[in-house]
Amino acid sequence: MSTLIRPFQIGPHRLANNLILAPMAGITDRPFRTLCRRLGAGLAVAEMVAANTALWGSRKSLRRLDYRDESGPISAQIVGSDPAQMAEAARLNVELGAHIIDINMGCPAKKVCRVAAGSALLRDETRVARILEAVVAAVAVPVTLKIRTGWSPAERNAVRIARIARESGIAALTVHGRTRACTYGTPAEYDTLRAIRAFVDIPLIANGDIASAQDARRVLDYTGADAIMIGRAAQGRPWIFGDIAAGLASGPVHPSESPNAPRHWIKDILREHLESLYAFHGDYAGVRIARKHIAWYCRHLPGAARFRDTINTIESASEQLRLALAFLDRDHDDYARP
């Protein structure tokens, strides 16, 4: 067994492996988290919720805060800029069932940065310390932190933030290898993560442009990180965690890698995913949320763009499911697993 794939500890929680699903707004709901964990993720972080609890009354927020019947450990992510609000949000999430609190200081979205939250906080190291200390003091569960490497390439301060995190009692640090100013078209860089590992003794999770076992091996070897976090590469590929685990361990071929298995195997996963979306969100919301997932599952198949246009007009859950499964059943001679 390779030492690159191994159990990972966050506070008292011993995860089965060091492969983590990143929190993604509108994507990592309970059905997707459950599926990714079943297919090999050691941990799946929930969608971020605003620290301002006055905003928690919406149907969307209530679903994001619904951790019932979810196997643990449950990691809930909060975002905000006020230390007291962040502490209260952490306490309430723990009351709702969260076992780990993750603090978002990496979101690059304008609406988040505009209120001095997310990655905008990286420009205010004093406030970063106040928030981390307040949240750690507020709850008896481990608190983790997710950041970018800085505000811009000229303002990379992740090493200093990592030191603040360690001194504040943060249990693990995730670093996305881009600054807030970098778009996803800019390749992630790992020199900053390597520097954190050299100068700061804190459990480190690497994130950014990891889409295969080869990527994971390269990043873990270069940075010395303890774990990896996967976001966009899991969209339409919830089995990526099993693929990477098998690749890192040089173990048996994962079912999705077998040339004779993919079609029926992926079809069963898609059915499970869609049915869980309808059950959790209800047919109306479930159908709309499912559209993007169906597009991701099918994007590498011939005719996917035309099929996406069709599936986006369907209002019925049963019809959406039927058409999605039928599309996977088509004779795609040039089908290739991503």
Order of alpha helices (4+ residues) and beta strands (2+ residues): beta-beta-beta-alpha-beta-alpha-beta-alpha-beta-alpha-alpha-beta-alpha-beta-alpha-beta-alpha-beta-alpha-alpha-alpha-alpha-alpha
